[in-house]
Amino acid sequence: MPRPKRPRCIMSRPIIKEFRPEGVEKKGEVTLSLEEFEAIRHIDFEGLDQTQAAEIMNVSRQTFGRILKSGRFNLSNAIVNAYYLKIEGGCYTMHDAQQGHGRHRHGKGHGRHGGMGHGRKAAEDPTIE
């Protein structure tokens, strides 16, 4: 059984949720996950290198490379074969630029006190901040 995915940090959702080829009957559909969309945006649109983008998304450089490869394949598959392209899903957290941390959409907290609150233990133990 593989270990669960660590949620990837996404800066913002795309403006649109799908692309449809004009003048073509629906032949198929390809889904581009939000983390694949984010990887393509960082590399191909913003011009970051993979190390910088991996740090922003809170994943290793190797994992980032796999996400980018998968996203580029899905995007090119939709364009070459005139498939509908839907942008949705994935395992991610939304990055809150003002607070400097993410709001969880999928997955679990990150270690001790990684969630929204500290529970009853915090009220009892003054050493917990």
N, C-alpha and C positions, 0 to 999 in steps of 0.2 A: 504494500500500500504506500503510495507516494506521500510525502509530507505536503501539508496545505500550502497554497501559494501565498506569498507575502503580498499584501495589497500594494499596487503601484500608485505613486502620487501623480495625480492629474491636475493641471493648473485651471482648466476651464473646459466646459463642454463645447462641442462644435455648434456653430450657428444653425446648421441644418442636420437632419437626421437621415436623409437618403438622397441618392442621385438616381435618376431614371434616364436611360438613353432615349432620345427623341426619335420618333418614327419607327420604332422597333417593337414588335410584339414581345411580351415578357417571356424570355427563354429560361431564365434562372435568376438566382439571387445569391449575393455574396455578402457576408457580414464582416465588417471591420470593427474590432473591439475598440473601446475608448483608449486603452493603453497602446494599441497599434496606431491609432490616429494620432495620439500624443507623440509617439516616437517619430513618426513621419513628419509631424509639424516641427519638432525640435531640430531634426537633421536636415530635411529638405527645404523647409520654409525659413526657419530662423538661422540655419547655417552653423549650428553648434557641432562640436565633435562628439563622438559616442561617449567619451568619459564624462564630459560636462552634462550631457543629457541623462546619462545613467544616474549621476549624482542627484539631479533634480527629481528624477522619478523614484529615487530611493531603491534602486536595484543594482546588481553588479553589472559591470561592463559586458560580460558574456551574456547575461540574461537580457540586457538591453539589445544586444546584437540579434538574439533570437526573436525578440518581439518585433524589431524593425524588419527583419527578413520576412517574417510571417505577414506583417502588415503590407509590405511592398508587394508580396505575392498576391494577397487578396485584392489589393487595389488594381494591379495589372491584370489579374484574371477578370475582374469586372469590366475593365476598359476593353480588353482584347476580345472578349466573348460577348460584349454588349449585355451584361447582366445588370440587374438592379443592384445598387450598392447601399446597404443599410449600415449605419454607424450606431452601434449600441452594445451594451453588455461589457463583461470583463470583470476583473478583480481589481478594484481601485479605491482610493480615497481622494476626495476633492481637497486640494490645497487651499487653505485660507491665507491669502497673502497678508492680511492685516494682523492675524493672530500668530502666523508663522507655524501653523500645524494643520493637519488634515481633519476633515469630518468623515468618519467612516461610512462607507456605502456598503461594503462587503467585508468579510473577514472579522477578526477580533482585535482587541487591544494589543499593545506592544509592551508586554512585561508589567512589572509592578507599577501601579498607579498610572498605567497608560490609557485607561478609559476615561469616562466623563467625570467620575467622582471617586472618592477614596473609601466610601462605605462607612460603617460604624467604627471600624478600627481607628480611623483618623481622629475621631472625636475622643477616643479613649487614650490614645498615645500621642503626647505632645511632640515626639521626635519626628512624626510623619508630617511633612509639609503639605 
